[in-house]
Amino acid sequence: MAESVPAIEATGLTKRYGSVQSGLLAVDHIGLTVQHGEVFGFLGPNGAGKTTTIRMLTGLARPTSGQARVLGLDLVRDLSRIKKQIGVVPEASNLYDELTAFDNLIFSMQLYGVPRGERAGRANALLERFRLADKRDVPFARLSRGMKRALTIAAALAHQPEIVFLDEPTTGLDVVSARGLRQTISGLRAQGVTVFLTTHYLEEAERLCDRIALLVRGRIVALDTADGLKAQVQDTTAVEVTLDGGPNGVETRRVAGQDVETAARAALAEAEREDRRVLAINTVRPTLEDAFVQLTGLSADVMRAERGGKGR
């Protein structure tokens, strides 16, 4: 596929469940473009429309209105061709409990028409790549949660797709398993695979994604790089000053003014009045969490509550 054609394009993509007039509006006129080899993040709380968007882009749900093209192919007219060139990792695994890790991979390749002579070698290579070689003959049901997620991703890659859709891949995983899957995603990007990643983990999105779309109630409210999103909420009227000495030792405080220059002068004046030495003056640098809160109008606690108490 020529890389002059975006990997994914969507215009006015909308999904309404129920009647057109009064049904639930799950995705509201989304427009986006994803380039080849990009890790594109879809960030938002549960119910924002992330999974529904993936279901539409992979042909599992028909849009109510709007248009989309995947690898230059029309989402509705060319769906059968699109499905042969994409891999999908749903939030809940789609593999078979009774089949072994190896047999699940073989079955996935059969579904996608991988030549018989290539299947065993490709399956063994994937098991090695995902550190599952010693689990080759273990039924899927007996694998750990992290191993199940790893094998599900391996199965989605079995036919060597150009695009992989990952729906909340690290949700509910322990720290080690989540770190391993993030390394896998970075590896896919290095190989030129386009990754469409939905997540509600702010740190995960910032670490992995080339660009991030913030989704709230079915609408994209902001779309940029992590640095670009943070720049949108940059405070240009304050500085952070680090002071030495005084009763509390080293101290960092924020000083505001009409602009950064005025704030810096005020910070220096405060230090002189208090007979404190200025160690550093920096502009206030927002975090991605700051950007999320300001751009979406939601509390970051909304996202944290969906972690299930597990850190990343």
N, C-alpha and C positions, 0 to 999 in steps of 0.2 A: 504493500500500500504506500503510495507516495506521501511523504511526510509534509508536503505542501497542503494536504487536506488534514484538518484537525482530527484528532482521534475521536473526539465527541463534540457535537454541537447540539444545543437545544435552544429553542425559541418559543416562548409562551407556553412551556410545557405545564399542563394542568391535569390534576386528577381529583375528581369529585366522586364520592361514594353516595349512592342513592340518586334522587332526582336531580336534574340539572339545576333546577331553581332553588331547592332547599336542602340538598344533600350535604354531607360533610365534605368540606374543601380541605383535602389533605396536602396537595401541592398547588401553589397559586402562581401560575404564569412565570415559571422559572426560565431564565435565560443564562446560558453559560457556554464556554468553549474550553476544552481540555486539549493540550498539545501532546504530541507523541513523546513518550519517555518521561512524562510528568507524573509526579505523585500529587494528585489533586485531593484536597481534604474537604469533606463536608462535615461541618462542625455544628452541633446543636443539641438541645436536650431531647429526651424521649418525646415522641409525638410531634416533632418538628417537621417531619416529612422525609427524613433521610432514607429510610428503608423503602418507602413508596417510590421515591425517585429512582433508586436502584432497580426496583421491580419494573418500572417503566422502561428504563434504558436497556434492560436485559430481556425484555419481551415477556416478562411474567405478569405484567398488568398493562392494559391498553390505556393510553392517555385519553382523557375526556376531550381535550383540545390541545393545540400546539403541535409543534414539529420537533423531531430530533433525527440526527444522523450519527451513525457510529461507523468509524472507518470509511466515511464517505457514502455509506449505504443508508437508505431510508429505513427508519425504525419499523414502520408498518409494512411497507412493500417488500423489503429485503430481509425480513426477520430471520428466515432460515439460513441465509448466508452469514448474517451477523453472528448468530449463535455458534457457528463453527469457528469463529475467530476470537471469542471472548471466553474468559473463565470467571465463574461466579462462586464466591465464598459467602454463603448466607450466615446470618447471625446464629441460627440453629443448624447444626451439621446435617448434610443431606446424604451421608454415607450409610452403609448397611452394617448393623451391629453384628450380624452373624458371619460376615465375611472378614477374612484376615486383612491386615494392612496391605499386603501384596495384592490380594484378590480384589480389594476395592479399587486399587489403581488400575489393574487390568480391566475391570469392568468399566471404569470411567473412559479408558481408551477405546474400548469396544463401542461405547455410545458415540464417540466422536470420530469413529472410522480410522483410527490409527492402524496402519498396516500390522498384521499379525506378527510378522517377523521382528518388528521394532518394539513390541509391547514389553516383553520381559526385561530387556536391557534398559529401557527407559524407566520402568517401574523400580528396578534395583538402583538406578542412578538417583531417582527421586528419594528413595528411602535413605540412601547415603547422605544426600544433600540436606535432608531434614532430620538427620541423626536418629533415624528410626530403623536402621538396618537390623538391629538386634530384636526388633519387634515385628519383623517380616511376617511371621506366621501366627501372630497374636490376633485374636478376633477384635474388631473395632470396639466392641462393648467393654473390653477389659483394659483398654488404654486409659491413661490419665487424661484429665481435661486438656492440659497443654498439648499432649501428644495427639489428641483427637483434632484440635485446631490445626496443628501442623500437618496432619495427614489430609485434612479437608482442603488446605491450601495446595498441598502437593497434588491432590486429585484434580483441582482446578487448573493446574499447570501441565497436566499430563499430555494434553494435545498441543502444547506450546502456543498458547493464545497471544495475541498482540496486546490485549487489554485484560486486566484482572480487576474485578469489582470485589472489594472487601468490605463487608458490612459488620462493623463493630468487632474486628478480629481478636482484640485482646480483652474484651469484657469478661470479667469473672476469673481471669487467669491469675496465678501467683506471679510474683515479681520476676522470677527467673524465666518462666515460660513467656511472659509478656515481652521481656527483653529479647529473647530469642526470636520471637515473631517480628519484632521491630527490625532486627538485623536482617531477617528474611526480606522484609519490604524494601529496605535500603538496597539489598542485593538485586532485587527485581529492577529497581530504578537504574542501577549500574549496568544492567543488561539491556536497557532500552525498552523494558516493558512499561506500558502505561498503567498506572494504578489509580483507581478511583476508590478512595477510602472514606467511609463514614465513621465518625467517632464522636464521643462527647468528652474525650480527654484533651484538655487544653495543651498539656505538655507534649502529648503524643503528636498532636497536629503540628505544633511548632517545630518539633524535632525532625519529623519525617517529610512534611509537605512543602512542595515548591510554592503552591498557592493554597489559600484557604477560603472557602465560602462559609459565611455565618448564616445559618438558617433558623428562622423563628416563625412558627405558625405557618409553615408552608411557603415562606417567601425568603429569598436571599436578601439580607439587609446590608451585607458588605462582602466584597470579594477582592482579595489582594494577597500579597506575600505577608508573612507574619510581621516583618519589619514595616511593611506598608500599612497594615492595620494598626500597628502601634503608633506610627507616625500620624495617623488620622486623629489620635487623641492626645498628641504631644502637648504638654503644658508649656506654653511659651511665655508664661508670666511668673515663673518661679525657678529657683535653683535649690540644689541640695548642697549644704556647706558642712564640711567635716572639720571640727575644732579640736585642738589639743589643750590639755591643762584643765583647770577648774575643778570644782568639787566632785564632779561625776566622771572625770577622766575624759577620754576621747568621746566625742558626741557628734552625731549627725542630725541636722535639723533642716527643715524646709523654710525658705524665706521667699515671700511673694512680693511682686511689684507690678508696675504697669507693663513691663517687658523684662526679658532676661537681664539686660544690662542694668536696669534700675534695681532689680532684685539682687544682682551681684554686688552693687554698690552698698545696698542696705545690709547685706550679709557681712561685708567687710567693716562697715560702721558698727554693727552689733559686736563683732569680735573685738574691735578696738575699745569699745566702751567696757567690755567685760575683761579686757586684758587677756584675751585668748589668742592663740596662734592658729591661723587658718592652714589646715593641711591640704584641703582640696575644695574646689568649687566645681560642681557639675550641673548641667541641665537635668531636669527631672526626666527620667527615662521610664515610660510606662511599660508594664508587662502585658503579655497577651491577655491575661485575666482582666487587666484594666480596660483594654480595648474591647473585650467581649462585653463587659458590663456596660460601658458607655454606648457601644454601637447597637447592642440588642435591647437595652433597657431591662435586662434580666440580671438577677443576682448570680454570682459565680457559685453560690451554694446550691443552685438548681442543678448544676453540672456535677458538683461533688456528691450530692445525694444519690446519684445514679451509679456510683462506683461500687455499691454494695459493700462499702467499708474497706475495700482493698486499695492499697496504695500502688502507685506505678513508678 
